[in-house]
């Protein structure tokens, strides 16, 4: 399953938990926790990185396809 949502200020994608941690550590992503519980495979990509949204969407789709094969 791959889902991408675009809020007013962020793109939300599903990627591996390791990738979420990388993006957050790099400052390119923010934890997604709309219920006060961290979603380990979801990350918000702020609007300031919108020039890279296509790359992030492709990454999310690739991740979803890899999970489907398992």
C-alpha positions as CSV (number, residue, x, y, z in Angstrom):
1,X,0.0,0.0,0.0
2,X,1.3,3.4,-0.9
3,X,-0.4,6.6,0.0
4,X,0.6,10.1,-0.5
5,X,-1.4,13.0,1.0
6,X,-0.6,16.6,0.5
7,X,-1.5,18.9,3.4
8,X,-1.2,22.6,3.1
9,X,2.4,22.4,4.5
10,X,3.6,18.9,3.9
11,X,3.5,15.7,1.8
12,X,2.9,12.6,3.8
13,X,4.5,9.4,2.5
14,X,4.9,5.8,3.6
15,X,8.5,4.4,3.6
16,X,10.5,2.0,5.7
17,X,10.9,2.8,9.4
18,X,14.7,3.2,8.8
19,X,14.1,5.7,6.0
20,X,11.7,7.7,8.2
21,X,14.4,7.9,10.8
22,X,16.9,9.0,8.2
23,X,14.7,11.7,6.8
24,X,13.9,13.0,10.3
25,X,17.6,13.0,11.3
26,X,18.5,14.8,8.1
27,X,15.9,17.5,8.7
28,X,14.0,16.6,5.5
29,X,11.1,15.0,7.3
30,X,9.0,15.2,10.4
31,X,7.4,12.4,12.4
32,X,3.8,11.7,11.6
33,X,1.8,11.4,14.8
34,X,-1.7,12.8,14.5
35,X,-3.0,10.6,17.3
36,X,0.0,11.3,19.6
37,X,1.4,7.9,18.6
38,X,4.3,7.9,16.1
39,X,3.5,6.1,12.9
40,X,6.7,4.3,12.2
41,X,6.4,4.0,8.4
42,X,4.9,7.5,7.8
43,X,6.8,10.8,7.4
44,X,5.8,14.3,6.6
45,X,7.9,16.1,4.0
46,X,7.6,19.9,4.6
47,X,6.6,22.2,1.8
48,X,10.1,23.7,1.7
49,X,11.1,20.4,0.0
50,X,8.3,20.5,-2.6
51,X,10.9,20.5,-5.5
52,X,11.8,17.0,-4.4
53,X,8.2,15.7,-3.9
54,X,8.3,13.7,-7.1
55,X,11.4,11.8,-5.9
56,X,9.8,11.1,-2.5
57,X,6.6,9.9,-4.1
58,X,8.6,7.6,-6.4
59,X,10.4,6.3,-3.3
60,X,7.1,5.6,-1.5
61,X,5.7,3.7,-4.5
62,X,8.9,1.7,-4.7
63,X,8.6,0.8,-1.0
64,X,5.0,-0.2,-1.5
65,X,5.8,-2.5,-4.4
66,X,8.6,-4.1,-2.4
67,X,6.3,-4.9,0.5
68,X,3.7,-6.3,-1.8
69,X,6.1,-9.0,-3.0
70,X,6.5,-10.4,0.5
